[in-house]
Amino acid sequence: MKKNWRIPILSILILAGLLAGCTGLPTGTNWPGLAASADTVYLSNSSNVYAVQLNNGTMLWKYPEETARIMFYAPAALDGNQQVIVGDYQKTLYSINPKNGTTNWKFTQAASRFIGAALVTSDLIYAPNADFSLYALDLTGGLKWKYTTGQAVWTQPVTDGEVVYFNSLDHFTYALKAVDGSLVWKTDLQGPTVNAPVVGDGKIYVGMLDNGLVALEAATGKVLWETPTEDGVYGTPVLKDGKIILGDLSGNIYSMDAGSGTGDWKIKPGGLIASNPAAFESGVVFTTEIGEVIAIDPAGAILWNRQITGQLNASPVVSSGLILVASFQGDNLLTAFDFEGAQKWTFNPPKK
């Protein structure tokens, strides 16, 4: 953690592009948000959320059905098969019926845009908002509590069942009691982060834009270790088999021991990485800004590398034996690969 930090030029461009989409510019100015259940893909893109059949890429519905002056970037969060929770750029959080794409309810008490996905548990919805706050709602959209930080909250929170952890642009990681939002601890990271924390093995892991990975003790927020990276970490790391695997804005991919932060290996197979990696059966998949889909095995060997058109800053999602990749300004909005890298189908919204 460095007090005199420098956001890399590429990350400034990413942030500028994200903010530009919130100013009333034409739709399609930012990369999509992606989520999936066992049988359906939910794609947040421009003025719509699309539900797409997972096994063949057929569109099931779009929300809203009629054209509306709203924009979506945040990935959806799923409440089993009961509701799809997604926020827009304006200040509304929607609950959508996954069967037919109709509105269940709307939450309109936030003061700014929803950038990160909500977190849905068995009884509460935790929704981060750029108005500096984390909102906790019941499953019918009623406000239970809200906690306000010193800056915007852009990323999805995580929980261990008792405590909710999240990062704010004020450089702090927060731990709140899940039931009532009371503060357990907060830790000043002394630098910027724009990704979600990872919780596991009694630790919280946070990738830093000022070049590094920080591990905190989950119970107290104490900094346990920090390991430098060559460039800023924009995407959320993944925890797999006792290793933390992450990418940076120069295209480096790292594996670190989750207990000590010691580096296992580092490779640089492609372009800028601003997305979260996704774990699958044989390893971890990354996407890059120059259209690469790269699968890495646990030892750092490249299993396969596929090139598609467009920028791949959206995070890939793994579901039911498929790797789903959403493209910005590419030939196809959504592409599905199997675990061996074979393309299974593509999706583009129907033309109006």
C-alpha positions in Angstrom: 0.0 0.0 0.0 1.6 3.2 -1.1 0.4 6.7 -0.1 2.0 8.3 -3.2 0.1 6.2 -5.7 -0.2 6.7 -9.5 -3.2 5.4 -11.4 -1.8 4.0 -14.7 -2.8 5.7 -17.9 -4.7 2.7 -19.2 -6.8 2.6 -16.0 -7.6 6.3 -16.4 -8.9 5.6 -19.9 -11.1 2.7 -18.5 -12.5 4.9 -15.7 -13.1 7.8 -18.2 -15.0 5.4 -20.4 -17.1 4.1 -17.5 -18.0 7.6 -16.4 -18.8 8.8 -19.9 -21.6 6.3 -20.1 -23.3 8.0 -17.2 -23.7 11.4 -18.8 -26.5 10.9 -21.3 -24.3 9.8 -24.2 -25.7 7.5 -26.8 -26.1 3.9 -25.8 -23.4 1.3 -26.3 -20.6 3.4 -24.8 -19.5 0.8 -22.2 -18.9 -2.9 -22.0 -21.7 -5.2 -20.9 -22.4 -6.9 -17.6 -22.8 -10.6 -17.5 -24.3 -13.2 -15.1 -25.7 -16.7 -15.5 -27.8 -19.3 -13.8 -27.7 -23.0 -14.6 -29.8 -22.5 -17.7 -30.0 -18.7 -18.5 -27.5 -16.0 -19.3 -28.4 -12.4 -18.2 -26.7 -9.7 -20.2 -26.8 -6.0 -19.1 -26.1 -3.9 -22.2 -27.0 -0.3 -23.0 -30.7 0.2 -22.5 -31.7 -3.4 -22.0 -31.2 -6.5 -19.9 -31.4 -9.7 -22.1 -32.2 -13.2 -21.0 -30.5 -15.8 -23.3 -31.0 -19.5 -23.2 -27.7 -21.0 -22.0 -27.6 -24.2 -24.2 -28.2 -22.5 -27.6 -28.0 -18.7 -27.3 -31.7 -18.0 -28.1 -33.1 -14.9 -26.6 -35.9 -15.5 -24.1 -36.8 -11.9 -23.3 -35.5 -8.4 -23.0 -36.1 -5.8 -20.3 -37.7 -3.4 -20.7 -39.8 -4.6 -23.7 -40.4 -1.1 -24.9 -37.7 1.5 -25.5 -36.9 3.5 -22.4 -34.3 6.1 -21.6 -32.3 4.0 -19.1 -28.9 2.4 -19.3 -27.5 -0.8 -17.7 -23.9 -1.6 -17.0 -24.0 -3.6 -13.7 -24.2 -7.4 -14.0 -27.4 -8.9 -12.7 -27.6 -10.7 -9.3 -29.8 -13.8 -9.1 -32.2 -14.8 -6.3 -32.4 -18.5 -7.3 -35.2 -18.7 -9.9 -37.3 -16.1 -8.2 -35.9 -12.7 -9.4 -33.2 -11.0 -11.3 -31.8 -8.0 -9.5 -30.1 -5.3 -11.5 -29.4 -1.6 -11.1 -29.3 1.1 -13.8 -27.1 4.2 -14.5 -29.8 6.5 -13.2 -30.6 5.4 -9.6 -33.1 2.5 -9.8 -32.6 -1.1 -8.7 -35.0 -3.4 -10.5 -36.3 -6.9 -9.6 -37.2 -8.7 -12.8 -39.3 -11.9 -13.1 -36.8 -14.4 -14.7 -39.7 -16.3 -16.4 -41.1 -13.5 -18.5 -39.0 -10.4 -18.0 -41.7 -8.4 -16.2 -41.1 -6.0 -13.3 -41.5 -7.4 -9.7 -40.6 -4.2 -7.9 -38.3 -1.1 -8.1 -36.1 0.4 -5.4 -35.7 4.2 -6.0 -34.2 5.5 -2.8 -30.6 5.6 -4.0 -29.2 9.0 -5.1 -26.8 7.9 -7.9 -26.0 5.1 -10.3 -25.5 1.4 -9.8 -22.1 0.3 -11.2 -21.4 -3.0 -9.4 -23.6 -6.0 -9.1 -25.8 -6.6 -6.0 -25.2 -9.5 -3.7 -28.2 -11.7 -2.9 -28.4 -14.0 0.1 -31.2 -16.1 1.5 -32.9 -13.1 3.1 -31.2 -9.9 2.0 -30.0 -8.0 -1.0 -26.9 -5.8 -0.7 -26.7 -3.2 -3.4 -23.6 -0.9 -3.8 -24.2 2.6 -5.2 -22.2 5.5 -6.4 -23.9 7.8 -3.8 -21.2 6.5 -1.4 -23.6 3.9 0.2 -24.3 0.2 0.5 -28.0 -0.6 0.7 -29.5 -3.7 2.4 -33.0 -4.6 1.2 -35.3 -7.4 2.0 -36.3 -9.7 -0.9 -39.3 -7.6 -1.7 -37.3 -4.4 -2.1 -37.9 -2.9 1.3 -35.0 -1.0 2.8 -33.5 -2.6 6.0 -30.4 -0.5 6.5 -27.8 1.6 4.6 -24.2 2.3 5.4 -22.5 5.4 3.9 -18.7 5.6 3.2 -16.5 8.5 2.2 -16.7 7.9 -1.6 -18.6 5.9 -4.2 -19.1 2.2 -3.8 -18.7 0.6 -7.3 -18.2 -3.1 -6.7 -20.2 -6.1 -5.5 -19.9 -6.9 -1.8 -19.1 -10.4 -0.5 -20.1 -12.2 2.6 -19.0 -15.1 4.8 -22.6 -15.4 6.1 -22.1 -13.3 9.2 -20.2 -10.3 7.9 -20.5 -8.3 4.6 -17.2 -7.0 3.1 -16.8 -4.4 0.4 -14.5 -1.8 -1.0 -15.1 2.0 -1.5 -13.3 4.5 -3.6 -12.4 6.2 -0.4 -9.5 3.6 -0.2 -11.1 1.7 2.7 -12.3 -1.9 2.9 -15.3 -2.2 5.2 -16.7 -5.1 7.2 -20.3 -4.8 8.4 -22.6 -7.1 10.4 -24.8 -8.6 7.7 -28.0 -8.4 9.7 -27.9 -4.7 10.7 -25.1 -2.9 8.9 -23.1 -2.1 12.1 -19.4 -1.6 11.6 -17.1 -4.4 12.5 -14.0 -2.8 11.2 -12.6 -0.7 8.4 -9.1 -0.7 7.0 -7.4 2.1 5.1 -5.6 0.5 2.1 -3.8 3.8 1.5 -4.4 3.5 -2.2 -7.2 3.0 -4.8 -9.1 -0.1 -5.6 -12.0 -0.5 -8.0 -12.6 -4.2 -7.7 -14.5 -6.4 -5.3 -12.8 -8.2 -2.3 -12.3 -11.9 -2.3 -13.1 -13.8 1.0 -11.6 -17.2 1.9 -9.6 -19.1 4.5 -10.1 -16.3 7.1 -8.7 -13.6 4.8 -9.9 -10.8 2.6 -7.9 -10.3 -0.7 -7.9 -6.9 -2.5 -6.3 -6.0 -5.8 -4.9 -2.5 -5.9 -4.7 0.0 -8.7 -1.3 1.1 -7.3 0.2 -2.2 -8.3 -0.3 -5.0 -5.8 -2.4 -7.5 -3.9 -3.2 -7.0 -0.2 -4.4 -9.7 2.2 -6.4 -8.7 5.3 -7.4 -10.7 8.4 -11.1 -11.2 8.0 -11.8 -11.0 11.7 -10.0 -7.8 12.4 -9.1 -6.1 9.1 -5.4 -6.3 10.0 -3.0 -6.2 7.0 -1.3 -9.6 6.8 0.8 -9.1 3.7 1.0 -7.3 0.5 2.6 -8.5 -2.7 3.6 -6.1 -5.6 2.5 -6.4 -9.2 4.0 -4.9 -12.2 1.0 -2.8 -13.0 -2.4 -1.9 -11.5 -5.0 -4.6 -10.7 -8.4 -3.6 -12.1 -10.3 -6.9 -12.0 -11.2 -9.0 -8.9 -8.8 -11.9 -8.3 -10.0 -15.5 -8.1 -9.2 -17.9 -5.3 -8.7 -21.5 -6.5 -7.0 -24.5 -4.8 -5.2 -22.3 -2.2 -3.9 -19.9 -4.9 -4.8 -16.3 -5.7 -4.8 -15.8 -9.4 -5.1 -12.3 -10.9 -4.2 -10.1 -13.9 -2.9 -6.6 -14.3 -3.3 -3.7 -16.7 -0.1 -4.6 -18.5 -1.4 -8.1 -19.3 0.6 -10.0 -16.7 -1.1 -13.0 -15.0 0.1 -14.0 -11.5 -0.4 -17.0 -9.2 0.3 -16.3 -5.5 0.1 -18.5 -2.5 -3.1 -17.5 -0.7 -1.6 -18.0 2.7 1.6 -16.0 2.3 1.3 -14.0 -0.9 4.5 -15.7 -2.2 4.5 -15.7 -6.0 4.3 -19.1 -7.8 4.5 -17.9 -11.4 3.9 -15.0 -13.7 3.2 -15.0 -17.4 2.3 -12.4 -20.0 0.3 -14.1 -22.7 -1.7 -11.2 -24.2 -3.1 -7.7 -23.8 -4.4 -5.4 -21.0 -6.6 -7.3 -18.4 -9.4 -5.2 -16.9 -11.8 -8.0 -16.3 -12.2 -10.5 -13.5 -10.9 -14.0 -14.2 -13.3 -17.0 -13.9 -12.4 -20.4 -12.5 -13.5 -23.5 -14.4 -12.8 -27.3 -14.1 -9.3 -27.3 -15.6 -8.0 -23.8 -14.6 -8.8 -20.2 -15.0 -10.0 -18.1 -18.0 -9.0 -14.5 -18.7 -10.2 -12.0 -21.3 -8.1 -9.1 -22.6 -8.9 -5.7 -24.1 -7.7 -6.9 -27.5 -10.2 -9.7 -27.8 -8.3 -12.7 -26.4 -9.9 -15.5 -24.4 -7.1 -17.2 -22.6 -7.4 -20.4 -20.5 -4.6 -21.1 -18.0 -3.9 -24.3 -16.1 -2.9 -24.3 -12.4 0.8 -24.4 -13.3 0.5 -21.3 -15.6 0.6 -23.2 -18.9 -1.8 -21.9 -21.6 -4.5 -24.5 -22.3 -5.9 -22.5 -25.3 -6.2 -19.0 -26.6 -9.0 -17.8 -28.8 -9.3 -14.5 -30.6 -12.7 -12.7 -31.2 -13.5 -9.2 -32.3 -14.1 -6.4 -29.9 -12.8 -5.3 -26.5 -13.2 -7.9 -23.8 -13.2 -5.8 -20.6 -16.4 -7.5 -19.4 -15.7 -10.3 -17.0 -16.3 -13.9 -18.3 -18.7 -16.2 -16.5 -18.6 -19.9 -16.2 -21.9 -21.9 -16.0 -23.0 -25.5 -16.9 -19.9 -26.4 -18.8 -19.7 -23.2 -20.8 -17.5 -20.1 -20.7 -19.4 -17.0 -21.6 -17.7 -13.9 -23.0 -19.4 -10.5 -23.7 -17.8 -8.2 -26.2 -17.8 -4.5 -26.6 -17.9 -3.3 -30.2 -17.3 -6.7 -31.6 -19.1 -8.8 -34.3 -21.0 -10.7 -31.6 -22.3 -9.3 -28.2 -22.0 -12.7 -26.5 -20.0 -15.8 -27.3 -20.1 -19.2 -25.6 -17.1 -21.6 -25.5 -16.8 -25.1 -24.0 -14.0 -25.9 -21.6 -11.7 -27.0 -24.5 -12.1 -23.7 -26.2 -14.6 -24.7 -29.0 -17.1 -22.0 -29.8 -20.6 -23.3 -29.2 -22.8 -20.3 -30.1 -23.0 -16.5 -30.4 -25.7 -14.0 -29.6 -26.7 -10.6 -30.9 -29.9 -8.7 -29.9 -32.5 -8.7 -32.7 -32.5 -5.5 -34.7 -35.3 -3.1 -34.0 
